[in-house]
Amino acid sequence: MTDADAVKNAVYDVVVIGAGPVGENVADRTRAAGLSTAVVESELVGGECSYWACIPSKALLRPVVARADARRVPGLSAAVQGPLDTAAVLAHRDWYVSDWHDDGQVAWLEGVGADLYRGQGRLAGTKQVSVTTPDGTEHRLTARHAVAVCTGSRAVVPDLPGVADARPWTSREATSAKEVPGRLVIVGGGVVGVEMATVYQALGAQVTMLIRGDGLLPKMEPFAGELVAEALTEAGADIRTGVAATSVNRTAPDGPVTVELDNGERIEADEILFATGRAPRTDDLGLETVALKPGSWLPVDDSCRVEGSNWLYAVGDVNHRALLTHQGKYQARIAGAAIAARAQGAPEATGRWGAHTATADHAAVPQVVFTDPEAASVGLTLAGAERAGHRVRAVDYDLGAVSGSGLYASGYRGRARMVVDLDREILLGVTFVGPGIGELLHSATVAVAGEVPIDRLWHAVPSFPTISEVWLRLLETYRG
């Protein structure tokens, strides 16, 4: 926009705050419906996922997992016993994040016809958004129909003694690092913790994981964390459970960091990564101007409209429903369609699995953890289904006993579980753990989201010899 003065006050049908994948998808849907849309972004168009999370982490993990797979293939294993080319791995990561430039993403946004405002966006009352640009220019945007908050979340660093001076890593520093530390302490055993442990152990760091609880990946079936922990330990990582960091100390800017534990031990490392959860990026969003609490998660209905509002939407991480990029994009498609329908006075499909209802947030959230072995799940765990009051049965099968798994890798280790609703005879959840199972998850997602009856799944014949044949084995085990 060349004439800044002419756009200090502007009116749009929809204003989107945040241009990550979620905000981009809201804008795409509202523009497709013919609604004028402004998008406000304070950092890079493309957001956390594109530059500091999903994309760089998977670019780092891919050569690690590919080498691990190759080492389990007879005739190939001897050729891949050497170290990874760290410089090439990091360069591959840099290419995938476009060296942290967003020109391509900006071009896409412009291509759908949305107007981009670079700067800090804040709510300034009902249907009002103020934007402060880097040069100090102020814009006031008015939305005729909706404002969508898509500002995502940020990593949480615990307030421990010495932590500020220790300059700890969060997921951002871990995925954008320019070199590999000799020793890395990772605090936390969730997805970020295990994926970064997998990367840095393979790139030559000595990794120590500090877990407050009793295992890794606590939100998945217990065997998922157990199998991942077993593999990380075999790779050389030191996994300590039932411990917590109590203080962090780095006496020299370029010196090592010392971590004190609640059991009295001390660990010295070159870097420390806190992978201890996320907080909403709503602290500087002007929520107080619309009677909401700054820094809070924003509760929403199933169309992602903020509770108590008829114009404000919160989409993606910021609503705390499912902190996953693909799930946020799904919510964006739902919210964008709902905004368009309401703006045009069209009928709304608000029933379960309707076009304007994010039902999958409750019933069919998929996730792949790109460790070695991979861990993937969709829907409810056994414990989660029981807590929800379902009458269920868990059906387990050794993935290593499937012909396709043995062909994929010698000594294949893995496990599959489906959680069956005994009253309706449909699947409430599925979990796979093993090499190469990430691409297997969507079949489970279709089965869970589609509520496909067991009797019909029996007719979905898996190709032989693929790892997908585990579906037949699970069904046979269930039928007896």
Disulfide bonds with the S-S distance in Angstrom:
none
